[in-house]
Amino acid sequence: MLDDLGALDLADPHLHARYNIPPTAPIYVVTEGLERATGELRRGVRTARWGLLPRFAKDLSFSAKTFNARRESLVEKPSFRGSLERYRALVPMNGYFEWQAGTHGKVPHFIHGRDTPLLYAAGLVSWWKNPADPEATWLLSATIITKAAEGHLKHIHSRMPVFLDPNGRETWLSLDSFSSGAEAHAWVGGTEGKLASAALEAYPVGREVGSAANEGPHLLERQSPTPT
C-alpha cells in the first residue's frame, strides 16, 4: 500500500489486522495534505474512526450513522459536503461483507478483487475535537462513499463502495484535482477512474460474520451456496 501510493506510514502502530470490522472501529485511510509546520505536501496512511464526525457533531455517537455516504447526495448532506474539496481519502481493504436476502434468510458474502489483494474505496475524512472536553485532542474520522450496486453484485445487495482504479486513486487523493467540492462530487459520480464490478468476485461465507465479536481468517472461508 505504501509503495503503490508513495505514502508515509503515520498509522497507529498498535492497530492490528482485523477480519470483521464494525462501524466506529479504527480503520486505515490514506490522505494527502499540507503540513502546518513546513507547508509541505505529505501523503500518509493514518488511523481513523470509521464513521465521519463533522465539526458540528456533539459527541462520538454521531459517527454510528455516518460510516457510509451515498455519492448521489454528498453535496446535500452537511455531514459530508464540507470534506469534498480538501478532505478526500482512500480506504484500503482486502474486501467487504454484504448480506443477500432470500427466502431462507440472509446469506453473508465476502466481496473482493479477482486479481488484486487490495481494493481502494473513495472516502472522506474529517478532523473532530470533542466540544465537551477542553483537553480533547483532534480525532480523525472517515466515511466510505457508496453507489448503486452494479453488474453481478446487484443480486447480493443494492449498494456497494465506490472502488477506484490506479488513475482514479491519484485523482481522488490529489489536492490539485478539483477546484471545488461540487467538482469533486461530479467526478466521483461518473465512471472515469472507477473500478469495474467485473473486477470483483463474491462468494458465500459463514454467518459468524454477523457478530463483530467474531474474528479471524476463518471468517473468509468459502461456504457451500445456500438456496435463496
Secondary structure by P-SEA (a helix, b strand, c coil): cccccccccccccccccccccccccbbbbbbbbbbccccbbbbbbbbbccccccccccccccccccccccccccccccccccccccbbbbbbcccbbbbbbccccbbbbbbbbccccbbbbbbbbbbbcccccccccbbbbbbbbbcccccccccccccccccccaaaaaaaacccccccaaaaaaaaaccccccccccbbbbbbccccccccccccccccccccccc
